[in-house]
């Protein structure tokens, strides 16, 4: 195991041993997630899809049983009628169990996306680092060692693997090819293939790196302009849903209540509007972050 599985109720080896009984279920469940094998490989989990799903099923079943038992005992001790106690305990346990299962099922994809985001955030800085080193006459191997020792997050770890491969006797092109095939970021793969092709053809690496950095800078400027143009309609949407609609809605309800004589629970209405606005705020911030171009700091 290269990665750590979250939410496991017991040590990993013990969970694996207990989940062996659910490998058949894991095999059936893995069919529902066709990209799971790819996501596991890209996120660094050295584990088969059916094994992952069997662990996910066992973990969710464990939490379901635990929550169900605890709540059943608690509600029974509180003298809640048996049928209602079972219903409350079952619903709570099923909710926790299902939530745990879905989280674990999609966790490899989440980790793969985080890895891609981290790589693409640091990629421009790493390329500038390499360009400065190579233009100064530093050999490519020493440049890679320098990048591996720097703080570029996942990128430094990936380049460290390249350096280790070279130290075992592989050529620089072969080592870069291997790490490029196993990296989920499209931008990283595109850049590395250009470097690999330059190495194989004997072209000047310095000129190649300069072109790569210039092209990426142009792409970033275009992406930032596109991002800026998208903010205007998003700001309008925010004004409508977070400011105008709630204000007009409350005013309309008050006017309606005045003319019709309907009694309104203003406290309940305000709580509902506030809760809706809080949820909308989180969704809006998430939307803005999802549209942020690669390379812009958080």
SERO-4910 file (N, C-alpha, C, O; in steps of 0.05 Angstrom, whole numbers):
BEGIN
 pado doro    nc1    nc2    nc3   cac1   cac2   cac3    cc1    cc2    cc3    oc1    oc2    oc3
  Unk    A     17    -24      0      0      0      0     17     25      0     33     30     18
  Unk    A     14     42    -21     29     67    -22     13     89     -9     24    108      2
  Unk    A    -14     87    -10    -31    108      2    -44     97     27    -44     73     33
  Unk    A    -55    116     42    -69    109     67    -99    111     63   -109    132     54
  Unk    A   -114     90     69   -143     90     65   -156    103     90   -150     94    112
  Unk    A   -172    123     87   -185    136    110   -208    121    120   -219    103    107
  Unk    A   -217    128    145   -241    118    157   -240     88    165   -261     77    172
  Unk    A   -217     75    162   -216     47    170   -221     44    200   -207     57    215
  Unk    A   -239     26    208   -245     23    237   -224      7    251   -223      7    276
  Unk    A   -208     -8    236   -187    -26    248   -162    -23    232   -162    -10    211
  Unk    A   -139    -33    242   -114    -33    226   -118    -45    198   -134    -63    195
  Unk    A   -103    -35    179   -107    -42    151   -105    -73    147   -122    -84    133
  Unk    A    -85    -86    158    -82   -115    153   -106   -130    164   -114   -150    152
  Unk    A   -116   -121    187   -139   -135    198   -164   -130    181   -180   -149    178
  Unk    A   -167   -106    171   -190   -100    154   -189   -117    128   -209   -128    119
  Unk    A   -165   -120    117   -161   -136     93   -169   -165     98   -183   -178     82
  Unk    A   -161   -175    121   -167   -203    128   -197   -207    132   -208   -227    123
  Unk    A   -210   -188    145   -239   -191    150   -255   -186    124   -276   -197    120
  Unk    A   -244   -169    106   -259   -162     82   -256   -184     61   -269   -183     40
  Unk    A   -239   -204     65   -237   -226     46   -263   -240     41   -268   -251     20
  Unk    A   -281   -240     62   -307   -253     59   -325   -238     40   -345   -249     31
  Unk    A   -318   -213     34   -335   -197     17   -323   -192    -11   -331   -173    -25
  Unk    A   -303   -208    -19   -290   -204    -45   -310   -208    -68   -308   -194    -88
  Unk    A   -329   -226    -65   -349   -230    -86   -367   -206    -89   -373   -197   -111
  Unk    A   -375   -194    -66   -390   -169    -67   -373   -147    -79   -383   -130    -94
  Unk    A   -348   -146    -71   -330   -125    -82   -327   -128   -112   -325   -108   -126
  Unk    A   -326   -153   -122   -324   -157   -151   -349   -146   -165   -346   -133   -186
  Unk    A   -372   -151   -153   -397   -141   -166   -399   -110   -164   -408    -97   -183
  Unk    A   -391    -99   -141   -392    -70   -138   -372    -55   -156   -378    -33   -165
  Unk    A   -349    -67   -161   -329    -54   -177   -338    -50   -206   -328    -32   -220
  Unk    A   -358    -66   -215   -369    -62   -242   -384    -36   -244   -385    -24   -266
  Unk    A   -395    -27   -221   -409     -1   -221   -391     23   -224   -400     45   -229
  Unk    A   -365     19   -220   -345     41   -221   -324     33   -242   -302     25   -234
  Unk    A   -330     36   -267   -311     27   -288   -284     41   -288   -264     29   -298
  Unk    A   -283     65   -278   -257     79   -278   -241     75   -252   -220     87   -248
  Unk    A   -251     57   -235   -238     53   -208   -209     43   -211   -192     53   -197
  Unk    A   -204     24   -229   -177     14   -232   -158     36   -240   -136     38   -230
  Unk    A   -166     52   -259   -150     75   -268   -145     95   -245   -123    104   -241
  Unk    A   -166    101   -231   -164    120   -209   -146    110   -186   -130    125   -175
  Unk    A   -148     84   -181   -130     73   -160   -101     74   -168    -84     81   -152
  Unk    A    -96     69   -194    -68     70   -204    -57     98   -204    -35    103   -195
  Unk    A    -74    117   -213    -65    145   -215    -62    157   -187    -44    174   -184
  Unk    A    -78    149   -167    -76    161   -141    -55    148   -123    -50    157   -101
  Unk    A    -42    126   -133    -20    114   -118    -28     92   -100    -12     84    -83
  Unk    A    -52     81   -103    -61     58    -86    -55     32   -101    -66     26   -122
  Unk    A    -36     17    -90    -29     -9   -102    -47    -31    -93    -40    -47    -76
  Unk    A    -72    -31   -103    -93    -49    -94   -112    -54   -117   -118    -36   -133
  Unk    A   -123    -78   -118   -142    -85   -140   -170    -73   -134   -177    -68   -111
  Unk    A   -185    -67   -155   -211    -54   -152   -230    -71   -134   -244    -60   -117
  Unk    A   -231    -97   -138   -249   -114   -122   -241   -114    -92   -258   -115    -75
  Unk    A   -215   -112    -87   -206   -111    -59   -214    -84    -47   -222    -83    -24
  Unk    A   -211    -62    -63   -219    -36    -52   -248    -35    -46   -256    -25    -25
  Unk    A   -265    -46    -64   -294    -46    -59   -302    -64    -36   -321    -58    -21
  Unk    A   -288    -86    -33   -294   -104    -10   -287    -90     17   -301    -93     36
  Unk    A   -265    -75     17   -257    -60     41   -278    -38     46   -285    -33     69
  Unk    A   -287    -24     24   -307     -3     27   -333    -15     38   -346     -3     55
  Unk    A   -341    -38     28   -366    -50     37   -364    -59     66   -382    -54     82
  Unk    A   -341    -71     73   -338    -80    101   -338    -56    120   -350    -56    141
  Unk    A   -324    -34    112   -322    -10    129   -350      2    133   -357     10    155
  Unk    A   -365      5    111   -392     17    113   -410     -1    130   -426      9    145
  Unk    A   -408    -28    127   -424    -46    142   -417    -44    172   -434    -46    189
  Unk    A   -391    -42    178   -383    -39    206   -395    -14    219   -405    -16    241
  Unk    A   -393      9    205   -404     33    216   -434     32    218   -446     42    238
  Unk    A   -447     20    199   -476     16    200   -484      0    225   -502      8    240
  Unk    A   -470    -23    230   -476    -40    252   -470    -25    279   -486    -28    298
  Unk    A   -448    -11    280   -440      3    304   -460     25    312   -469     26    335
  Unk    A   -467     42    292   -486     64    297   -513     53    304   -527     62    322
  Unk    A   -522     32    290   -548     20    295   -549      9    324   -569     14    338
  Unk    A   -529     -5    332   -529    -17    359   -528      4    381   -543      2    400
  Unk    A   -511     24    377   -509     46    397   -535     61    400   -545     65    423
  Unk    A   -547     68    378   -572     84    379   -595     67    389   -613     77    403
  Unk    A   -595     41    382   -617     24    391   -616     21    422   -637     23    435
  Unk    A   -592     17    432   -590     15    461   -597     42    475   -610     42    495
  Unk    A   -588     64    463   -594     91    474   -624     97    474   -635    106    494
  Unk    A   -636     93    451   -665     99    449   -682     80    467   -702     88    478
  Unk    A   -673     55    468   -688     36    485   -685     44    515   -704     42    530
  Unk    A   -661     53    522   -657     62    550   -673     87    556   -681     92    579
  Unk    A   -678    104    535   -694    128    538   -724    122    537   -740    140    537
  Unk    A   -731     96    537   -759     87    537   -775     95    513   -799    101    514
  Unk    A   -760     96    490   -774    101    464   -786     74    456   -774     53    460
  Unk    A   -810     75    444   -823     50    436   -805     35    416   -791     47    400
  Unk    A   -806      8    417   -787     -9    403   -787     -4    373   -766     -1    361
  Unk    A   -811     -2    361   -812      1    332   -800     28    323   -785     29    303
  Unk    A   -805     49    338   -794     75    331   -764     75    336   -749     87    321
  Unk    A   -755     62    358   -726     61    364   -711     46    342   -689     55    334
  Unk    A   -722     24    332   -710      9    310   -709     26    285   -689     26    270
  Unk    A   -731     40    280   -731     57    256   -711     79    256   -696     84    237
  Unk    A   -709     93    279   -689    115    282   -661    104    280   -644    115    266
  Unk    A   -655     82    293   -629     70    293   -621     60    265   -598     64    256
  Unk    A   -640     48    251   -635     38    224   -629     61    205   -610     59    189
  Unk    A   -645     82    205   -642    104    187   -615    118    192   -601    125    173
  Unk    A   -608    122    217   -582    135    223   -559    118    215   -540    127    203
  Unk    A   -560     92    221   -539     74    214   -536     71    184   -514     70    173
  Unk    A   -559     70    170   -558     67    140   -547     92    128   -532     91    108
  Unk    A   -554    116    139   -543    141    128   -513    142    131   -499    149    113
  Unk    A   -503    136    155   -474    136    160   -460    115    143   -439    121    132
  Unk    A   -472     91    142   -459     70    126   -458     76     96   -437     72     83
  Unk    A   -480     87     85   -481     94     57   -461    117     51   -447    117     31
  Unk    A   -461    137     69   -442    159     65   -413    149     66   -397    159     50
  Unk    A   -407    131     84   -380    120     85   -373    105     60   -350    108     50
  Unk    A   -392     89     50   -386     73     26   -381     91      2   -362     86    -13
  Unk    A   -398    111     -2   -395    129    -25   -369    145    -23   -356    150    -43
  Unk    A   -362    153      1   -337    168      5   -313    151     -3   -296    160    -18
  Unk    A   -313    126      6   -290    108      0   -290    100    -30   -269     97    -42
  Unk    A   -314     97    -41   -316     89    -70   -304    111    -88   -292    105   -108
  Unk    A   -309    136    -81   -300    159    -97   -274    171    -87   -263    189    -99
  Unk    A   -263    160    -66   -238    171    -54   -214    170    -74   -199    189    -76
  Unk    A   -210    147    -88   -188    147   -107   -190    168   -129   -170    181   -136
  Unk    A   -214    173   -139   -218    194   -159   -211    222   -147   -199    238   -159
  Unk    A   -220    226   -122   -215    251   -108   -185    255   -105   -175    277   -109
  Unk    A   -170    234    -96   -142    236    -93   -127    241   -119   -108    256   -120
  Unk    A   -137    228   -140   -125    232   -167   -129    261   -176   -110    273   -187
  Unk    A   -152    272   -171   -157    300   -179   -141    319   -162   -131    340   -172
  Unk    A   -137    313   -136   -120    330   -119    -91    329   -129    -77    349   -129
  Unk    A    -82    305   -137    -55    302   -148    -51    318   -173    -31    332   -176
  Unk    A    -71    317   -191    -69    333   -216    -68    363   -209    -52    378   -221
  Unk    A    -85    371   -191    -86    400   -184    -59    409   -172    -50    431   -179
  Unk    A    -48    393   -155    -22    400   -143      0    401   -164     17    419   -163
  Unk    A      0    382   -182     20    381   -203     18    406   -221     38    419   -226
  Unk    A     -6    412   -230     -9    434   -249     -6    461   -236      1    481   -249
  Unk    A    -10    462   -209     -5    488   -196     25    494   -194     33    517   -197
  Unk    A     41    473   -191     70    478   -188     86    474   -214    110    481   -215
  Unk    A     72    465   -235     86    460   -260    100    484   -272    123    482   -280
  Unk    A     87    508   -274    101    531   -285    126    539   -270    146    546   -282
  Unk    A    125    537   -243    148    544   -227    171    524   -231    195    531   -232
  Unk    A    164    498   -233    184    478   -238    197    482   -265    222    479   -268
  Unk    A    181    489   -285    192    493   -312    211    517   -313    232    516   -326
  Unk    A    204    538   -299    222    561   -297    248    554   -283    270    562   -291
  Unk    A    245    538   -262    269    528   -248    287    512   -267    311    517   -268
  Unk    A    275    494   -282    291    478   -301    304    495   -323    327    490   -330
  Unk    A    289    515   -332    299    532   -354    323    547   -344    343    549   -359
  Unk    A    321    559   -320    344    574   -309    368    556   -306    391    565   -313
  Unk    A    364    532   -296    387    514   -291    400    506   -318    424    506   -320
  Unk    A    383    498   -337    394    488   -363    408    511   -378    429    506   -390
  Unk    A    396    534   -378    408    557   -393    434    566   -380    451    578   -392
  Unk    A    437    558   -354    462    565   -340    484    544   -345    506    546   -334
  Unk    A    477    523   -361    497    502   -368    496    478   -349    514    461   -351
  Unk    A    476    477   -332    474    454   -313    464    430   -329    444    432   -343
  Unk    A    476    406   -327    466    382   -341    437    375   -332    429    383   -310
  Unk    A    423    361   -350    395    355   -344    392    338   -319    374    342   -303
  Unk    A    410    319   -315    408    302   -291    411    319   -265    395    316   -247
  Unk    A    430    337   -265    434    354   -241    410    373   -238    402    380   -215
  Unk    A    398    381   -260    374    398   -259    351    382   -246    336    393   -229
  Unk    A    348    357   -254    327    340   -242    331    336   -213    312    335   -197
  Unk    A    356    332   -205    363    328   -176    355    353   -161    345    352   -139
  Unk    A    361    377   -173    355    402   -160    324    405   -156    315    414   -135
  Unk    A    309    397   -177    280    399   -175    269    379   -154    251    386   -139
  Unk    A    281    356   -153    272    335   -134    277    344   -105    262    337    -87
  Unk    A    298    360   -101    304    370    -74    288    395    -67    289    405    -44
  Unk    A    274    407    -86    259    432    -82    231    425    -71    224    402    -69
  Unk    A    217    446    -65    190    442    -53    169    448    -74    156    469    -74
  Unk    A    165    429    -92    144    431   -112    122    410   -108    109    402   -127
  Unk    A    118    402    -83     96    384    -76     99    357    -90    120    344    -89
  Unk    A     77    348   -103     77    322   -116     97    321   -139    109    300   -144
  Unk    A    102    344   -152    121    345   -174    149    337   -165    163    322   -179
  Unk    A    157    347   -142    184    339   -132    185    309   -126    206    297   -131
  Unk    A    163    298   -116    163    269   -112    165    254   -138    179    233   -139
  Unk    A    151    263   -158    152    249   -184    180    251   -197    190    232   -207
  Unk    A    192    275   -195    219    278   -207    239    262   -191    259    253   -202
  Unk    A    234    259   -165    252    243   -148    251    214   -158    272    200   -158
  Unk    A    228    204   -167    226    177   -178    243    176   -204    255    155   -210
  Unk    A    242    197   -220    258    198   -245    288    195   -238    302    180   -251
  Unk    A    297    210   -218    325    210   -210    332    182   -200    354    172   -207
  Unk    A    315    169   -185    320    142   -176    322    122   -199    339    104   -198
  Unk    A    305    126   -219    306    108   -242    332    112   -257    344     92   -267
  Unk    A    341    137   -260    366    142   -274    389    130   -258    408    119   -270
  Unk    A    388    131   -232    410    120   -215    411     90   -217    432     78   -212
  Unk    A    389     77   -225    390     48   -228    400     39   -256    403     15   -261
  Unk    A    406     59   -273    418     52   -299    402     59   -323    412     56   -346
  Unk    A    378     69   -319    361     77   -342    370    104   -353    382    120   -339
  Unk    A    365    108   -379    371    134   -391    351    155   -382    330    148   -371
  Unk    A    358    180   -386    340    201   -377    313    200   -392    292    204   -380
  Unk    A    314    194   -418    290    192   -434    272    169   -424    248    172   -421
  Unk    A    284    146   -418    268    123   -408    256    128   -381    232    121   -376
  Unk    A    271    141   -363    260    147   -337    237    168   -339    217    165   -325
  Unk    A    240    187   -356    219    207   -359    195    195   -372    172    202   -365
  Unk    A    199    176   -391    176    163   -404    160    147   -383    135    148   -384
  Unk    A    173    133   -366    159    117   -346    142    134   -327    119    128   -322
  Unk    A    154    156   -317    139    173   -299    117    188   -313     96    194   -301
  Unk    A    121    194   -339    101    209   -354     76    192   -358     53    202   -356
  Unk    A     80    166   -364     57    148   -368     41    144   -343     17    140   -344
  Unk    A     53    146   -319     40    141   -294     29    167   -280     20    165   -258
  Unk    A     31    189   -294     22    215   -282     -4    223   -294     -7    224   -318
  Unk    A    -24    230   -277    -51    235   -288    -54    262   -301    -74    267   -315
  Unk    A    -35    281   -298    -39    308   -308    -33    309   -338    -12    301   -347
  Unk    A    -53    319   -353    -49    321   -382    -27    342   -389    -11    337   -406
  Unk    A    -27    365   -375     -7    385   -380     21    375   -374     40    381   -390
  Unk    A     25    360   -352     51    350   -346     60    330   -367     83    330   -376
  Unk    A     42    312   -376     49    293   -397     57    307   -423     76    299   -436
  Unk    A     42    327   -430     48    342   -455     76    355   -454     91    353   -473
  Unk    A     82    367   -431    108    380   -428    130    359   -428    151    363   -442
  Unk    A    127    338   -413    148    317   -412    153    304   -438    176    297   -445
  Unk    A    131    299   -454    136    286   -480    152    304   -499    167    295   -515
  Unk    A    148    330   -496    165    349   -512    194    347   -504    212    347   -521
  Unk    A    199    345   -478    227    342   -468    238    315   -477    261    314   -486
  Unk    A    222    294   -475    231    267   -483    238    266   -513    258    255   -521
  Unk    A    221    278   -530    226    279   -558    251    295   -565    266    287   -583
  Unk    A    256    316   -549    281    332   -553    305    315   -546    326    317   -560
  Unk    A    303    300   -525    326    282   -516    331    261   -537    355    256   -544
  Unk    A    310    249   -548    314    228   -568    324    238   -594    339    224   -608
  Unk    A    316    262   -601    324    273   -627    351    288   -626    362    295   -646
  Unk    A    360    292   -601    386    306   -598    384    336   -600    404    350   -603
  Unk    A    359    347   -597    355    376   -599    365    389   -574    370    376   -554
  Unk    A    368    416   -576    378    431   -553    356    432   -532    334    443   -537
  Unk    A    361    421   -508    341    421   -487    335    449   -477    312    455   -470
  Unk    A    355    467   -477    350    494   -468    330    508   -486    312    522   -476
  Unk    A    333    506   -512    314    518   -531    286    506   -527    265    520   -528
  Unk    A    285    479   -524    259    466   -520    246    476   -494    221    481   -495
  Unk    A    261    478   -473    249    487   -448    240    516   -450    219    523   -439
  Unk    A    254    532   -464    246    560   -468    219    562   -483    202    577   -475
  Unk    A    216    546   -504    191    546   -519    168    536   -502    146    546   -503
  Unk    A    174    515   -485    153    504   -468    144    525   -448    119    529   -444
  Unk    A    163    539   -436    156    560   -416    140    583   -429    121    593   -417
  Unk    A    149    591   -453    135    613   -466    107    605   -474     88    621   -471
  Unk    A    103    580   -484     77    571   -492     58    569   -467     35    576   -469
  Unk    A     69    560   -445     53    557   -421     45    585   -410     23    589   -400
  Unk    A     63    604   -413     57    631   -404     35    643   -420     17    657   -410
  Unk    A     35    638   -447     14    648   -464    -12    635   -457    -33    648   -456
  Unk    A    -12    609   -453    -36    594   -445    -48    604   -419    -72    607   -416
  Unk    A    -30    610   -400    -39    620   -374    -53    648   -377    -73    653   -365
  Unk    A    -41    665   -394    -53    692   -398    -81    690   -411    -99    704   -403
  Unk    A    -83    671   -430   -109    667   -443   -130    657   -423   -153    665   -422
  Unk    A   -121    637   -406   -139    625   -386   -147    646   -366   -171    646   -357
  Unk    A   -129    664   -358   -136    685   -338   -156    704   -350   -174    713   -336
  Unk    A   -152    712   -375   -171    730   -388   -199    717   -390   -219    729   -385
  Unk    A   -199    691   -397   -225    676   -398   -238    675   -371   -262    677   -368
  Unk    A   -221    670   -351   -231    669   -323   -244    696   -315   -265    697   -302
  Unk    A   -230    718   -322   -240    744   -315   -267    750   -329   -285    762   -317
  Unk    A   -270    741   -354   -295    746   -369   -318    729   -357   -341    737   -359
  Unk    A   -311    707   -344   -332    690   -332   -341    701   -305   -363    694   -296
  Unk    A   -325    718   -292   -332    728   -266   -356    748   -267   -371    750   -248
  Unk    A   -359    762   -290   -380    782   -291   -408    769   -290   -424    778   -273
  Unk    A   -414    749   -306   -441    736   -303   -444    722   -276   -466    720   -265
  Unk    A   -422    711   -265   -424    699   -239   -430    719   -217   -445    713   -198
  Unk    A   -418    743   -219   -423    764   -200   -453    773   -202   -465    778   -181
  Unk    A   -463    774   -226   -491    781   -230   -509    760   -218   -529    766   -205
  Unk    A   -502    735   -222   -518    713   -210   -517    714   -180   -538    710   -167
  Unk    A   -494    721   -168   -492    724   -139   -510    746   -129   -523    743   -109
  Unk    A   -510    769   -143   -526    791   -134   -556    784   -135   -572    791   -117
  Unk    A   -564    769   -156   -592    762   -158   -601    743   -136   -621    748   -123
  Unk    A   -586    721   -132   -594    700   -114   -588    706    -85   -601    696    -67
  Unk    A   -567    721    -79   -558    726    -52   -567    753    -40   -568    756    -16
  Unk    A   -575    772    -58   -582    798    -48   -611    806    -57   -628    812    -40
  Unk    A   -616    806    -83   -641    816    -93   -665    798    -87   -685    807    -75
  Unk    A   -662    772    -94   -685    754    -90   -693    751    -60   -717    753    -55
  Unk    A   -674    748    -41   -683    746    -13   -697    772     -3   -717    771     11
  Unk    A   -686    795    -12   -698    821     -3   -726    824    -14   -744    831      0
  Unk    A   -728    820    -41   -755    823    -53   -774    801    -43   -798    807    -40
  Unk    A   -763    778    -37   -781    756    -27   -793    763      0   -817    759      4
  Unk    A   -776    773     18   -786    780     44   -806    803     42   -827    803     55
  Unk    A   -800    823     25   -818    846     21   -845    836     10   -866    845     19
  Unk    A   -844    819    -10   -869    808    -22   -885    793     -2   -910    796     -1
  Unk    A   -872    777     15   -887    762     35   -900    780     56   -923    775     64
  Unk    A   -886    801     64   -898    820     83   -922    835     71   -942    838     84
  Unk    A   -920    843     46   -942    857     33   -966    838     30   -989    845     35
  Unk    A   -960    813     22   -981    793     18   -995    787     45  -1019    785     45
  Unk    A   -979    785     66   -991    780     93  -1008    804    102  -1029    800    115
  Unk    A  -1000    828     95  -1015    852    103  -1043    853     89  -1062    860    102
  Unk    A  -1044    847     63  -1069    849     49  -1087    825     52  -1111    827     49
  Unk    A  -1076    802     57  -1092    777     59  -1098    769     87  -1116    753     92
  Unk    A  -1083    780    106  -1087    773    134  -1075    746    142  -1081    736    164
  Unk    A  -1058    735    125  -1045    709    131  -1023    714    153  -1008    732    151
  Unk    A  -1024    696    172  -1004    698    194   -978    684    185   -979    660    178
  Unk    A   -956    698    185   -930    687    177   -912    684    201   -911    701    219
  Unk    A   -898    661    201   -878    656    221   -851    668    211   -835    654    199
  Unk    A   -847    694    217   -824    707    206   -798    695    215   -778    694    201
  Unk    A   -797    686    240   -773    674    251   -765    649    235   -742    645    228
  Unk    A   -785    632    229   -780    608    213   -771    615    185   -754    602    174
  Unk    A   -784    635    173   -778    643    146   -749    654    144   -734    647    126
  Unk    A   -742    671    164   -715    682    164   -693    660    168   -672    661    156
  Unk    A   -699    641    185   -681    618    189   -677    603    163   -655    595    156
  Unk    A   -700    598    149   -698    583    124   -682    598    103   -666    586     89
  Unk    A   -687    624    101   -673    641     81   -643    642     88   -626    640     70
  Unk    A   -637    645    114   -609    646    122   -594    619    116   -572    619    106
  Unk    A   -608    597    122   -596    570    116   -591    567     86   -570    557     78
  Unk    A   -611    575     70   -608    573     41   -585    590     31   -570    582     13
  Unk    A   -582    614     42   -561    632     33   -533    621     41   -514    624     25
  Unk    A   -532    609     64   -506    597     72   -498    574     53   -475    573     45
  Unk    A   -517    557     46   -512    535     27   -504    547      0   -485    537    -13
  Unk    A   -518    568     -8   -512    580    -34   -484    592    -34   -470    591    -54
  Unk    A   -476    605    -12   -450    617    -10   -428    596    -14   -409    600    -29
  Unk    A   -431    573      0   -411    551     -3   -410    541    -32   -389    536    -43
  Unk    A   -434    537    -44   -435    528    -71   -422    548    -90   -408    540   -109
  Unk    A   -427    573    -85   -416    594   -103   -386    596   -101   -372    598   -121
  Unk    A   -375    594    -76   -346    594    -72   -334    570    -86   -313    572    -99
  Unk    A   -347    547    -83   -337    523    -97   -337    526   -127   -318    517   -140
  Unk    A   -358    539   -138   -359    543   -167   -336    562   -176   -324    557   -197
  Unk    A   -331    583   -161   -309    601   -168   -283    587   -167   -266    590   -185
  Unk    A   -278    570   -146   -253    556   -144   -249    536   -167   -227    532   -177
  Unk    A   -271    523   -175   -269    502   -196   -262    515   -223   -251    501   -240
  Unk    A   -269    540   -227   -263    554   -252   -236    568   -252   -228    580   -272
  Unk    A   -222    568   -229   -196    582   -228   -176    568   -246   -173    544   -245
  Unk    A   -162    584   -263   -143    572   -281   -119    559   -267   -113    566   -244
  Unk    A   -107    540   -280    -83    527   -270    -60    546   -266    -55    563   -283
  Unk    A    -47    545   -243    -24    562   -238    -30    586   -221    -11    599   -212
  Unk    A    -56    592   -216    -63    615   -199    -64    604   -171    -77    585   -165
  Unk    A    -50    617   -153    -48    608   -125    -75    611   -112    -92    627   -119
  Unk    A    -79    593    -91   -104    594    -75   -106    620    -61   -126    625    -47
***
